[in-house]
């Protein structure tokens, strides 16, 4: 199972961002293998509904 963390940058050294829809990056981590994938949050500039836009991607 992959875990999604909101982050200020696209790597494991980034700080956690408290905002879901407006975080700059999502960092996906597989805790079993420690494999990571990052995704830039293009909804950060959305005029509204950024959390809803990215909610579908992360599920």
C-alpha distance matrix in Angstrom:
0.0 3.8 6.6 9.9 13.2 16.6 18.8 22.5 22.0 19.6 18.9 17.5 21.0 21.2 21.8 19.6 21.3 22.0 22.4 19.7 21.9 24.1 21.9 22.7 19.3 15.6 13.6 10.0 8.6 6.3 7.6 8.2 10.3 11.1 11.2 12.0 13.1 15.5 17.1 20.6 21.1 24.1 24.4 25.7 29.2 29.0 32.0 30.0 26.8 24.5 21.7 22.0 22.0 18.7 17.0 16.9 15.4 12.4 11.5
3.8 0.0 3.8 6.6 9.9 13.2 15.3 18.9 18.2 15.9 15.3 14.3 17.8 17.7 18.5 16.4 18.1 19.1 19.4 16.7 18.9 20.8 18.4 19.0 15.5 11.8 9.8 6.2 5.4 4.6 7.0 8.9 10.0 9.6 9.1 8.9 9.7 11.8 13.5 16.9 17.6 20.7 21.3 22.3 25.9 25.9 29.0 27.3 24.3 21.7 19.2 19.8 19.6 16.1 14.9 15.1 13.1 10.0 10.2
6.6 3.8 0.0 3.8 6.6 10.1 12.4 16.2 16.1 14.4 13.9 12.5 15.7 15.2 15.4 13.0 14.7 15.6 16.2 13.9 16.5 18.2 15.7 16.8 13.6 9.9 8.1 5.5 5.2 6.3 7.4 10.5 11.8 10.3 10.6 9.5 10.3 11.4 13.0 15.9 16.2 19.6 19.8 20.4 24.1 24.3 27.1 25.3 22.5 19.8 17.1 18.3 18.5 14.8 13.6 14.8 13.1 9.5 10.2
9.9 6.6 3.8 0.0 3.8 6.7 9.4 13.1 13.4 12.0 12.3 11.7 14.6 13.3 13.4 10.7 11.7 12.8 12.9 10.4 12.9 14.5 12.0 13.2 10.1 6.5 5.7 4.5 6.5 9.1 10.6 13.9 14.6 12.4 12.1 9.8 9.4 9.3 10.1 12.6 12.5 16.0 16.1 16.6 20.3 20.6 23.5 21.8 19.2 16.3 13.8 15.4 15.3 11.6 11.0 12.6 10.7 7.2 9.2
13.2 9.9 6.6 3.8 0.0 3.8 6.2 9.9 10.8 10.4 10.6 9.8 12.0 10.2 9.7 6.9 8.2 9.7 10.4 8.9 11.9 12.7 9.8 11.1 8.5 5.7 5.2 6.3 8.0 11.2 12.0 15.7 16.2 13.3 13.4 10.7 10.7 9.6 10.6 12.2 12.0 15.8 15.8 15.4 19.2 19.9 22.7 21.3 19.1 16.0 13.7 16.1 16.2 12.6 12.5 14.9 13.1 9.9 12.3
16.6 13.2 10.1 6.7 3.8 0.0 3.8 7.2 9.0 9.5 10.8 10.9 12.3 9.4 8.5 5.6 5.2 7.1 7.2 6.2 9.0 9.1 6.0 7.8 6.1 4.8 6.4 8.9 11.2 14.7 15.7 19.4 19.5 16.5 16.2 13.0 12.2 10.0 9.9 10.3 9.5 13.2 13.0 12.0 15.8 16.8 19.4 18.3 16.5 13.2 11.5 14.5 14.5 11.1 11.8 14.6 13.0 10.5 13.5
18.8 15.3 12.4 9.4 6.2 3.8 0.0 3.8 5.5 6.9 8.2 8.8 9.3 6.0 5.7 4.5 4.7 8.2 8.8 9.0 11.1 10.0 6.2 6.5 5.1 5.7 6.5 10.0 12.0 15.7 16.7 20.3 19.9 16.5 16.1 12.7 12.1 9.4 9.9 9.7 9.8 13.4 14.0 12.3 15.9 17.7 20.4 19.9 18.7 15.2 14.2 17.4 16.9 13.7 15.0 17.7 15.5 13.5 16.8
22.5 18.9 16.2 13.1 9.9 7.2 3.8 0.0 3.8 7.1 8.8 10.1 9.4 5.7 5.6 6.3 5.6 9.3 9.8 10.9 12.3 10.0 6.5 5.5 6.1 8.5 9.5 13.3 15.2 19.0 20.0 23.5 22.7 19.1 18.7 15.2 14.4 11.3 11.4 10.0 10.3 13.4 14.2 11.7 14.8 17.3 19.8 20.0 19.5 16.0 15.8 19.2 18.4 15.7 17.6 20.2 18.1 16.6 20.0
22.0 18.2 16.1 13.4 10.8 9.0 5.5 3.8 0.0 3.8 5.8 8.3 8.0 5.1 7.4 8.8 9.1 12.8 13.1 13.5 14.5 12.5 8.9 6.6 5.8 8.3 8.5 12.2 14.1 17.8 19.1 22.3 21.0 17.4 16.5 13.0 12.0 8.9 9.7 8.6 10.4 13.2 15.0 13.1 16.0 18.7 21.6 22.1 21.5 17.8 17.8 20.8 19.5 16.5 18.7 20.8 18.1 16.8 20.4
19.6 15.9 14.4 12.0 10.4 9.5 6.9 7.1 3.8 0.0 3.8 7.2 8.4 6.9 9.8 10.7 11.4 15.0 15.1 14.5 15.5 14.2 10.7 8.2 5.7 7.1 6.4 9.8 11.7 15.2 17.0 19.8 18.2 14.9 13.3 9.8 8.5 5.6 7.2 7.3 10.1 13.0 15.3 14.3 17.3 19.6 22.9 23.2 22.3 18.5 18.4 20.9 19.2 16.0 18.1 19.6 16.5 15.3 18.8
18.9 15.3 13.9 12.3 10.6 10.8 8.2 8.8 5.8 3.8 0.0 3.8 5.5 5.7 9.2 10.6 12.6 16.1 17.0 16.6 18.2 17.1 13.4 11.5 8.9 9.3 7.0 9.7 10.3 13.6 14.9 17.6 15.8 12.2 11.3 8.3 8.6 7.2 10.0 11.0 13.6 16.8 18.9 17.8 20.9 23.2 26.4 26.5 25.4 21.6 21.0 23.6 22.2 18.8 20.4 21.9 18.8 17.0 20.2
17.5 14.3 12.5 11.7 9.8 10.9 8.8 10.1 8.3 7.2 3.8 0.0 3.8 5.5 8.3 9.6 12.6 15.7 17.3 17.1 19.4 18.6 14.8 13.8 11.1 10.6 7.6 9.6 9.0 12.1 12.4 15.3 13.9 10.1 10.4 8.1 9.8 9.4 12.6 14.0 16.1 19.5 21.2 20.0 23.4 25.5 28.5 28.3 26.8 23.2 22.1 24.7 23.8 20.2 21.2 23.0 20.1 17.7 20.5
21.0 17.8 15.7 14.6 12.0 12.3 9.3 9.4 8.0 8.4 5.5 3.8 0.0 3.8 6.6 9.3 12.3 15.6 17.5 18.1 20.4 19.0 15.2 14.1 12.4 12.8 10.5 13.1 12.7 15.8 15.7 18.6 17.3 13.5 14.1 11.9 13.3 12.3 15.0 15.5 17.5 20.8 22.4 20.6 23.8 26.2 29.0 29.0 28.0 24.4 23.5 26.4 25.7 22.2 23.4 25.5 22.8 20.5 23.5
21.2 17.7 15.2 13.3 10.2 9.4 6.0 5.7 5.1 6.9 5.7 5.5 3.8 0.0 3.8 6.5 8.8 12.4 14.0 14.9 17.0 15.3 11.6 10.6 9.4 10.4 9.2 12.5 13.1 16.6 16.9 20.2 19.2 15.4 15.6 12.8 13.3 11.3 13.2 13.1 14.5 17.8 19.1 17.1 20.3 22.7 25.4 25.4 24.5 21.0 20.2 23.4 22.7 19.4 20.8 23.2 20.7 18.6 21.7
21.8 18.5 15.4 13.4 9.7 8.5 5.7 5.6 7.4 9.8 9.2 8.3 6.6 3.8 0.0 3.8 6.3 9.4 11.8 13.3 15.8 14.2 10.7 10.9 10.4 11.2 10.7 13.8 14.4 17.9 17.8 21.4 21.0 17.3 17.9 15.2 15.7 13.7 15.0 14.7 15.2 18.6 19.2 16.8 20.1 22.3 24.6 24.3 23.4 20.1 19.1 22.5 22.3 19.2 20.3 23.1 21.1 18.8 21.7
19.6 16.4 13.0 10.7 6.9 5.6 4.5 6.3 8.8 10.7 10.6 9.6 9.3 6.5 3.8 0.0 3.8 6.4 8.9 10.1 13.1 12.1 8.8 10.3 9.5 9.5 9.5 12.3 13.2 16.7 16.7 20.4 20.6 17.1 17.7 14.9 15.2 13.2 14.1 14.1 13.9 17.4 17.4 15.4 19.0 20.6 22.8 22.0 20.7 17.6 16.1 19.4 19.7 16.6 17.1 20.2 18.6 16.0 18.7
21.3 18.1 14.7 11.7 8.2 5.2 4.7 5.6 9.1 11.4 12.6 12.6 12.3 8.8 6.3 3.8 0.0 3.8 5.5 7.5 10.1 8.7 5.8 8.1 8.6 9.3 10.7 13.7 15.5 19.1 19.5 23.3 23.4 20.1 20.2 17.1 16.6 14.0 13.8 13.0 12.0 15.2 14.6 12.3 15.7 17.3 19.2 18.4 17.5 14.5 13.3 16.9 17.2 14.5 15.4 18.7 17.5 15.4 18.2
22.0 19.1 15.6 12.8 9.7 7.1 8.2 9.3 12.8 15.0 16.1 15.7 15.6 12.4 9.4 6.4 3.8 0.0 3.8 6.6 9.6 9.0 7.5 10.8 11.5 11.6 13.3 15.7 17.5 20.7 20.9 24.7 25.4 22.3 22.7 19.7 19.2 16.9 16.4 15.7 13.9 16.9 15.5 13.3 16.6 17.5 18.8 17.5 16.4 14.0 12.2 15.8 17.0 14.7 14.9 18.5 18.1 15.9 18.2
22.4 19.4 16.2 12.9 10.4 7.2 8.8 9.8 13.1 15.1 17.0 17.3 17.5 14.0 11.8 8.9 5.5 3.8 0.0 3.8 6.0 5.5 5.4 9.1 10.4 10.8 13.4 15.8 18.3 21.5 22.3 26.0 26.6 23.6 23.4 20.2 19.0 16.3 15.0 13.9 11.4 13.9 12.0 10.1 13.2 13.8 15.2 13.8 12.7 10.2 8.8 12.5 13.6 11.7 12.3 15.9 15.7 14.2 16.6
19.7 16.7 13.9 10.4 8.9 6.2 9.0 10.9 13.5 14.5 16.6 17.1 18.1 14.9 13.3 10.1 7.5 6.6 3.8 0.0 3.8 5.6 5.6 9.1 9.3 8.8 11.8 13.5 16.4 19.4 20.6 24.1 24.7 22.1 21.6 18.4 16.9 14.4 12.8 12.3 9.6 12.2 10.2 9.4 12.9 12.8 14.7 12.9 11.0 8.2 6.0 9.5 10.5 8.2 8.6 12.2 12.0 10.5 12.9
21.9 18.9 16.5 12.9 11.9 9.0 11.1 12.3 14.5 15.5 18.2 19.4 20.4 17.0 15.8 13.1 10.1 9.6 6.0 3.8 0.0 3.8 5.9 8.8 9.8 10.0 13.6 15.4 18.7 21.7 23.4 26.7 27.1 24.5 23.5 20.2 18.1 15.2 12.8 11.5 8.0 9.6 6.9 6.6 9.6 9.1 11.1 9.4 7.7 4.6 3.7 7.4 7.7 6.5 8.0 11.3 11.3 11.0 13.6
24.1 20.8 18.2 14.5 12.7 9.1 10.0 10.0 12.5 14.2 17.1 18.6 19.0 15.3 14.2 12.1 8.7 9.0 5.5 5.6 3.8 0.0 3.8 6.4 8.7 10.3 13.8 16.4 19.6 23.0 24.6 28.0 28.0 25.1 24.1 20.6 18.5 15.2 12.9 10.7 7.6 9.1 7.0 4.6 7.8 8.7 10.7 10.2 9.8 6.6 7.3 10.9 10.6 9.4 11.6 14.6 14.0 13.8 16.8
21.9 18.4 15.7 12.0 9.8 6.0 6.2 6.5 8.9 10.7 13.4 14.8 15.2 11.6 10.7 8.8 5.8 7.5 5.4 5.6 5.9 3.8 0.0 3.8 5.6 7.4 10.6 13.6 16.5 20.1 21.5 25.0 24.9 21.8 20.9 17.3 15.5 12.3 10.6 8.8 6.7 9.5 8.9 6.6 10.2 11.8 14.2 13.8 13.1 9.6 9.5 13.0 12.5 10.2 12.3 15.2 13.9 12.9 16.2
22.7 19.0 16.8 13.2 11.1 7.8 6.5 5.5 6.6 8.2 11.5 13.8 14.1 10.6 10.9 10.3 8.1 10.8 9.1 9.1 8.8 6.4 3.8 0.0 3.8 7.2 10.1 13.5 16.5 20.2 21.9 25.2 24.5 21.3 20.0 16.2 14.2 10.5 8.8 6.2 5.3 7.9 8.8 6.5 9.8 12.2 15.1 15.5 15.2 11.5 12.2 15.3 13.8 11.5 14.3 16.6 14.5 14.1 17.7
19.3 15.5 13.6 10.1 8.5 6.1 5.1 6.1 5.8 5.7 8.9 11.1 12.4 9.4 10.4 9.5 8.6 11.5 10.4 9.3 9.8 8.7 5.6 3.8 0.0 3.8 6.4 9.8 12.8 16.5 18.4 21.6 20.8 17.7 16.3 12.5 10.4 6.9 5.7 4.6 5.2 8.7 10.1 9.1 12.6 14.4 17.7 17.6 16.6 12.8 12.7 15.4 13.9 10.8 13.2 15.1 12.5 11.6 15.3
15.6 11.8 9.9 6.5 5.7 4.8 5.7 8.5 8.3 7.1 9.3 10.6 12.8 10.4 11.2 9.5 9.3 11.6 10.8 8.8 10.0 10.3 7.4 7.2 3.8 0.0 3.8 6.4 9.8 13.2 15.3 18.5 18.0 15.2 13.9 10.3 8.4 5.7 5.2 6.5 6.8 10.5 11.4 11.3 15.0 16.1 19.3 18.6 16.8 13.2 12.2 14.4 13.2 9.6 11.2 13.0 10.3 8.6 12.1
13.6 9.8 8.1 5.7 5.2 6.4 6.5 9.5 8.5 6.4 7.0 7.6 10.5 9.2 10.7 9.5 10.7 13.3 13.4 11.8 13.6 13.8 10.6 10.1 6.4 3.8 0.0 3.8 6.4 10.1 12.1 15.2 14.5 11.5 10.3 6.8 6.0 4.5 6.5 8.9 10.3 13.9 15.2 15.0 18.6 19.9 23.1 22.4 20.5 16.9 15.6 17.7 16.7 12.9 13.9 15.4 12.5 10.2 13.3
10.0 6.2 5.5 4.5 6.3 8.9 10.0 13.3 12.2 9.8 9.7 9.6 13.1 12.5 13.8 12.3 13.7 15.7 15.8 13.5 15.4 16.4 13.6 13.5 9.8 6.4 3.8 0.0 3.8 6.9 9.5 12.3 11.8 9.6 8.2 5.5 5.1 6.0 8.1 11.4 12.6 16.0 17.1 17.6 21.2 21.9 25.2 24.1 21.7 18.5 16.7 18.2 17.3 13.5 13.7 14.6 11.7 9.0 11.4
8.6 5.4 5.2 6.5 8.0 11.2 12.0 15.2 14.1 11.7 10.3 9.0 12.7 13.1 14.4 13.2 15.5 17.5 18.3 16.4 18.7 19.6 16.5 16.5 12.8 9.8 6.4 3.8 0.0 3.8 5.9 8.8 8.4 6.0 5.8 4.6 6.7 8.8 11.6 14.8 16.2 19.7 20.8 21.1 24.7 25.6 28.8 27.6 25.2 22.0 20.0 21.5 20.9 17.1 16.9 17.8 15.1 12.1 13.8
6.3 4.6 6.3 9.1 11.2 14.7 15.7 19.0 17.8 15.2 13.6 12.1 15.8 16.6 17.9 16.7 19.1 20.7 21.5 19.4 21.7 23.0 20.1 20.2 16.5 13.2 10.1 6.9 3.8 0.0 3.8 5.5 5.7 5.1 5.3 6.5 8.9 11.8 14.5 18.0 19.4 22.7 23.8 24.5 28.0 28.6 31.8 30.5 27.8 24.8 22.6 23.7 23.1 19.5 18.8 19.2 16.7 13.8 14.5
7.6 7.0 7.4 10.6 12.0 15.7 16.7 20.0 19.1 17.0 14.9 12.4 15.7 16.9 17.8 16.7 19.5 20.9 22.3 20.6 23.4 24.6 21.5 21.9 18.4 15.3 12.1 9.5 5.9 3.8 0.0 3.8 5.7 5.0 7.5 9.1 12.0 14.6 17.5 20.6 21.9 25.4 26.3 26.6 30.3 30.9 34.0 32.5 29.8 26.9 24.4 25.7 25.6 21.9 21.0 21.8 19.6 16.4 16.9
8.2 8.9 10.5 13.9 15.7 19.4 20.3 23.5 22.3 19.8 17.6 15.3 18.6 20.2 21.4 20.4 23.3 24.7 26.0 24.1 26.7 28.0 25.0 25.2 21.6 18.5 15.2 12.3 8.8 5.5 3.8 0.0 3.8 5.9 8.1 10.9 13.9 17.0 19.9 23.4 24.9 28.2 29.2 29.8 33.4 34.0 37.1 35.6 32.8 30.0 27.5 28.5 28.3 24.7 23.6 24.0 21.8 18.8 18.9
10.3 10.0 11.8 14.6 16.2 19.5 19.9 22.7 21.0 18.2 15.8 13.9 17.3 19.2 21.0 20.6 23.4 25.4 26.6 24.7 27.1 28.0 24.9 24.5 20.8 18.0 14.5 11.8 8.4 5.7 5.7 3.8 0.0 3.8 5.3 8.8 12.1 15.4 18.7 22.1 24.1 27.3 28.8 29.3 32.8 33.7 37.0 35.9 33.3 30.2 28.2 29.3 28.6 24.9 24.4 24.6 22.0 19.3 20.0
11.1 9.6 10.3 12.4 13.3 16.5 16.5 19.1 17.4 14.9 12.2 10.1 13.5 15.4 17.3 17.1 20.1 22.3 23.6 22.1 24.5 25.1 21.8 21.3 17.7 15.2 11.5 9.6 6.0 5.1 5.0 5.9 3.8 0.0 3.8 6.3 10.0 12.8 16.3 19.4 21.5 24.8 26.4 26.5 30.1 31.2 34.5 33.5 31.2 27.9 26.0 27.5 26.8 23.0 22.9 23.5 20.7 18.0 19.3
11.2 9.1 10.6 12.1 13.4 16.2 16.1 18.7 16.5 13.3 11.3 10.4 14.1 15.6 17.9 17.7 20.2 22.7 23.4 21.6 23.5 24.1 20.9 20.0 16.3 13.9 10.3 8.2 5.8 5.3 7.5 8.1 5.3 3.8 0.0 3.8 7.0 10.4 13.8 17.1 19.5 22.6 24.5 24.9 28.3 29.4 32.9 32.1 29.8 26.5 24.9 26.2 25.0 21.4 21.6 21.8 18.7 16.4 18.0
12.0 8.9 9.5 9.8 10.7 13.0 12.7 15.2 13.0 9.8 8.3 8.1 11.9 12.8 15.2 14.9 17.1 19.7 20.2 18.4 20.2 20.6 17.3 16.2 12.5 10.3 6.8 5.5 4.6 6.5 9.1 10.9 8.8 6.3 3.8 0.0 3.8 6.7 10.2 13.4 15.9 19.0 20.9 21.2 24.5 25.8 29.3 28.7 26.6 23.1 21.8 23.3 22.0 18.3 18.9 19.4 16.2 14.0 16.2
13.1 9.7 10.3 9.4 10.7 12.2 12.1 14.4 12.0 8.5 8.6 9.8 13.3 13.3 15.7 15.2 16.6 19.2 19.0 16.9 18.1 18.5 15.5 14.2 10.4 8.4 6.0 5.1 6.7 8.9 12.0 13.9 12.1 10.0 7.0 3.8 0.0 3.8 6.9 10.3 12.9 15.7 17.8 18.5 21.6 22.8 26.4 26.0 24.0 20.5 19.6 20.9 19.1 15.6 16.7 16.9 13.4 11.9 14.6
15.5 11.8 11.4 9.3 9.6 10.0 9.4 11.3 8.9 5.6 7.2 9.4 12.3 11.3 13.7 13.2 14.0 16.9 16.3 14.4 15.2 15.2 12.3 10.5 6.9 5.7 4.5 6.0 8.8 11.8 14.6 17.0 15.4 12.8 10.4 6.7 3.8 0.0 3.8 6.8 9.5 12.4 14.7 15.0 18.1 19.6 23.2 23.0 21.3 17.7 17.2 18.9 16.9 13.5 15.3 15.9 12.4 11.3 14.6
17.1 13.5 13.0 10.1 10.6 9.9 9.9 11.4 9.7 7.2 10.0 12.6 15.0 13.2 15.0 14.1 13.8 16.4 15.0 12.8 12.8 12.9 10.6 8.8 5.7 5.2 6.5 8.1 11.6 14.5 17.5 19.9 18.7 16.3 13.8 10.2 6.9 3.8 0.0 3.8 6.2 8.8 11.2 12.0 14.9 16.1 19.8 19.7 18.2 14.6 14.5 16.0 13.7 10.6 13.0 13.5 10.0 9.9 13.5
20.6 16.9 15.9 12.6 12.2 10.3 9.7 10.0 8.6 7.3 11.0 14.0 15.5 13.1 14.7 14.1 13.0 15.7 13.9 12.3 11.5 10.7 8.8 6.2 4.6 6.5 8.9 11.4 14.8 18.0 20.6 23.4 22.1 19.4 17.1 13.4 10.3 6.8 3.8 0.0 3.8 6.0 8.9 9.0 11.6 13.5 17.1 17.6 16.7 13.0 13.8 15.7 13.1 10.6 13.7 14.7 11.6 12.0 15.8
21.1 17.6 16.2 12.5 12.0 9.5 9.8 10.3 10.4 10.1 13.6 16.1 17.5 14.5 15.2 13.9 12.0 13.9 11.4 9.6 8.0 7.6 6.7 5.3 5.2 6.8 10.3 12.6 16.2 19.4 21.9 24.9 24.1 21.5 19.5 15.9 12.9 9.5 6.2 3.8 0.0 3.8 5.4 5.8 8.8 10.1 13.7 13.9 12.9 9.2 10.2 12.3 9.9 7.7 11.1 12.5 10.1 10.8 14.5
24.1 20.7 19.6 16.0 15.8 13.2 13.4 13.4 13.2 13.0 16.8 19.5 20.8 17.8 18.6 17.4 15.2 16.9 13.9 12.2 9.6 9.1 9.5 7.9 8.7 10.5 13.9 16.0 19.7 22.7 25.4 28.2 27.3 24.8 22.6 19.0 15.7 12.4 8.8 6.0 3.8 0.0 3.8 5.4 6.8 8.0 11.7 12.6 12.3 9.0 11.2 12.6 9.5 8.8 12.5 13.3 11.4 13.1 16.5
24.4 21.3 19.8 16.1 15.8 13.0 14.0 14.2 15.0 15.3 18.9 21.2 22.4 19.1 19.2 17.4 14.6 15.5 12.0 10.2 6.9 7.0 8.9 8.8 10.1 11.4 15.2 17.1 20.8 23.8 26.3 29.2 28.8 26.4 24.5 20.9 17.8 14.7 11.2 8.9 5.4 3.8 0.0 3.8 5.3 5.0 8.7 8.9 8.5 5.3 8.0 9.4 6.8 6.9 10.5 11.8 10.9 12.6 15.6
25.7 22.3 20.4 16.6 15.4 12.0 12.3 11.7 13.1 14.3 17.8 20.0 20.6 17.1 16.8 15.4 12.3 13.3 10.1 9.4 6.6 4.6 6.6 6.5 9.1 11.3 15.0 17.6 21.1 24.5 26.6 29.8 29.3 26.5 24.9 21.2 18.5 15.0 12.0 9.0 5.8 5.4 3.8 0.0 3.8 5.7 8.7 9.5 9.9 6.5 9.1 11.6 9.9 9.5 12.7 14.8 13.7 14.6 17.8
29.2 25.9 24.1 20.3 19.2 15.8 15.9 14.8 16.0 17.3 20.9 23.4 23.8 20.3 20.1 19.0 15.7 16.6 13.2 12.9 9.6 7.8 10.2 9.8 12.6 15.0 18.6 21.2 24.7 28.0 30.3 33.4 32.8 30.1 28.3 24.5 21.6 18.1 14.9 11.6 8.8 6.8 5.3 3.8 0.0 3.8 6.4 8.6 10.3 8.0 11.4 13.3 11.4 12.0 15.3 17.0 16.3 17.7 20.8
29.0 25.9 24.3 20.6 19.9 16.8 17.7 17.3 18.7 19.6 23.2 25.5 26.2 22.7 22.3 20.6 17.3 17.5 13.8 12.8 9.1 8.7 11.8 12.2 14.4 16.1 19.9 21.9 25.6 28.6 30.9 34.0 33.7 31.2 29.4 25.8 22.8 19.6 16.1 13.5 10.1 8.0 5.0 5.7 3.8 0.0 3.8 5.4 7.0 5.8 9.6 10.7 8.9 10.7 13.6 15.0 15.1 16.9 19.5
32.0 29.0 27.1 23.5 22.7 19.4 20.4 19.8 21.6 22.9 26.4 28.5 29.0 25.4 24.6 22.8 19.2 18.8 15.2 14.7 11.1 10.7 14.2 15.1 17.7 19.3 23.1 25.2 28.8 31.8 34.0 37.1 37.0 34.5 32.9 29.3 26.4 23.2 19.8 17.1 13.7 11.7 8.7 8.7 6.4 3.8 0.0 3.8 7.2 7.7 11.2 12.1 11.2 13.5 15.9 17.5 18.1 19.8 22.1
30.0 27.3 25.3 21.8 21.3 18.3 19.9 20.0 22.1 23.2 26.5 28.3 29.0 25.4 24.3 22.0 18.4 17.5 13.8 12.9 9.4 10.2 13.8 15.5 17.6 18.6 22.4 24.1 27.6 30.5 32.5 35.6 35.9 33.5 32.1 28.7 26.0 23.0 19.7 17.6 13.9 12.6 8.9 9.5 8.6 5.4 3.8 0.0 3.8 5.7 8.5 9.0 9.2 11.7 13.4 15.2 16.5 17.9 19.7
26.8 24.3 22.5 19.2 19.1 16.5 18.7 19.5 21.5 22.3 25.4 26.8 28.0 24.5 23.4 20.7 17.5 16.4 12.7 11.0 7.7 9.8 13.1 15.2 16.6 16.8 20.5 21.7 25.2 27.8 29.8 32.8 33.3 31.2 29.8 26.6 24.0 21.3 18.2 16.7 12.9 12.3 8.5 9.9 10.3 7.0 7.2 3.8 0.0 3.8 5.5 5.3 6.2 8.8 9.9 11.8 13.5 14.8 16.2
24.5 21.7 19.8 16.3 16.0 13.2 15.2 16.0 17.8 18.5 21.6 23.2 24.4 21.0 20.1 17.6 14.5 14.0 10.2 8.2 4.6 6.6 9.6 11.5 12.8 13.2 16.9 18.5 22.0 24.8 26.9 30.0 30.2 27.9 26.5 23.1 20.5 17.7 14.6 13.0 9.2 9.0 5.3 6.5 8.0 5.8 7.7 5.7 3.8 0.0 3.8 5.5 5.1 6.3 8.4 10.7 11.4 12.5 14.7
21.7 19.2 17.1 13.8 13.7 11.5 14.2 15.8 17.8 18.4 21.0 22.1 23.5 20.2 19.1 16.1 13.3 12.2 8.8 6.0 3.7 7.3 9.5 12.2 12.7 12.2 15.6 16.7 20.0 22.6 24.4 27.5 28.2 26.0 24.9 21.8 19.6 17.2 14.5 13.8 10.2 11.2 8.0 9.1 11.4 9.6 11.2 8.5 5.5 3.8 0.0 3.8 5.4 5.4 5.8 9.0 10.2 10.3 12.1
22.0 19.8 18.3 15.4 16.1 14.5 17.4 19.2 20.8 20.9 23.6 24.7 26.4 23.4 22.5 19.4 16.9 15.8 12.5 9.5 7.4 10.9 13.0 15.3 15.4 14.4 17.7 18.2 21.5 23.7 25.7 28.5 29.3 27.5 26.2 23.3 20.9 18.9 16.0 15.7 12.3 12.6 9.4 11.6 13.3 10.7 12.1 9.0 5.3 5.5 3.8 0.0 3.8 5.5 5.0 6.9 9.3 10.3 11.1
22.0 19.6 18.5 15.3 16.2 14.5 16.9 18.4 19.5 19.2 22.2 23.8 25.7 22.7 22.3 19.7 17.2 17.0 13.6 10.5 7.7 10.6 12.5 13.8 13.9 13.2 16.7 17.3 20.9 23.1 25.6 28.3 28.6 26.8 25.0 22.0 19.1 16.9 13.7 13.1 9.9 9.5 6.8 9.9 11.4 8.9 11.2 9.2 6.2 5.1 5.4 3.8 0.0 3.8 5.7 6.3 7.5 9.6 11.2
18.7 16.1 14.8 11.6 12.6 11.1 13.7 15.7 16.5 16.0 18.8 20.2 22.2 19.4 19.2 16.6 14.5 14.7 11.7 8.2 6.5 9.4 10.2 11.5 10.8 9.6 12.9 13.5 17.1 19.5 21.9 24.7 24.9 23.0 21.4 18.3 15.6 13.5 10.6 10.6 7.7 8.8 6.9 9.5 12.0 10.7 13.5 11.7 8.8 6.3 5.4 5.5 3.8 0.0 3.8 5.4 5.1 6.4 8.8
17.0 14.9 13.6 11.0 12.5 11.8 15.0 17.6 18.7 18.1 20.4 21.2 23.4 20.8 20.3 17.1 15.4 14.9 12.3 8.6 8.0 11.6 12.3 14.3 13.2 11.2 13.9 13.7 16.9 18.8 21.0 23.6 24.4 22.9 21.6 18.9 16.7 15.3 13.0 13.7 11.1 12.5 10.5 12.7 15.3 13.6 15.9 13.4 9.9 8.4 5.8 5.0 5.7 3.8 0.0 3.8 5.5 5.4 6.4
16.9 15.1 14.8 12.6 14.9 14.6 17.7 20.2 20.8 19.6 21.9 23.0 25.5 23.2 23.1 20.2 18.7 18.5 15.9 12.2 11.3 14.6 15.2 16.6 15.1 13.0 15.4 14.6 17.8 19.2 21.8 24.0 24.6 23.5 21.8 19.4 16.9 15.9 13.5 14.7 12.5 13.3 11.8 14.8 17.0 15.0 17.5 15.2 11.8 10.7 9.0 6.9 6.3 5.4 3.8 0.0 3.8 5.6 5.6
15.4 13.1 13.1 10.7 13.1 13.0 15.5 18.1 18.1 16.5 18.8 20.1 22.8 20.7 21.1 18.6 17.5 18.1 15.7 12.0 11.3 14.0 13.9 14.5 12.5 10.3 12.5 11.7 15.1 16.7 19.6 21.8 22.0 20.7 18.7 16.2 13.4 12.4 10.0 11.6 10.1 11.4 10.9 13.7 16.3 15.1 18.1 16.5 13.5 11.4 10.2 9.3 7.5 5.1 5.5 3.8 0.0 3.8 5.7
12.4 10.0 9.5 7.2 9.9 10.5 13.5 16.6 16.8 15.3 17.0 17.7 20.5 18.6 18.8 16.0 15.4 15.9 14.2 10.5 11.0 13.8 12.9 14.1 11.6 8.6 10.2 9.0 12.1 13.8 16.4 18.8 19.3 18.0 16.4 14.0 11.9 11.3 9.9 12.0 10.8 13.1 12.6 14.6 17.7 16.9 19.8 17.9 14.8 12.5 10.3 10.3 9.6 6.4 5.4 5.6 3.8 0.0 3.8
11.5 10.2 10.2 9.2 12.3 13.5 16.8 20.0 20.4 18.8 20.2 20.5 23.5 21.7 21.7 18.7 18.2 18.2 16.6 12.9 13.6 16.8 16.2 17.7 15.3 12.1 13.3 11.4 13.8 14.5 16.9 18.9 20.0 19.3 18.0 16.2 14.6 14.6 13.5 15.8 14.5 16.5 15.6 17.8 20.8 19.5 22.1 19.7 16.2 14.7 12.1 11.1 11.2 8.8 6.4 5.6 5.7 3.8 0.0
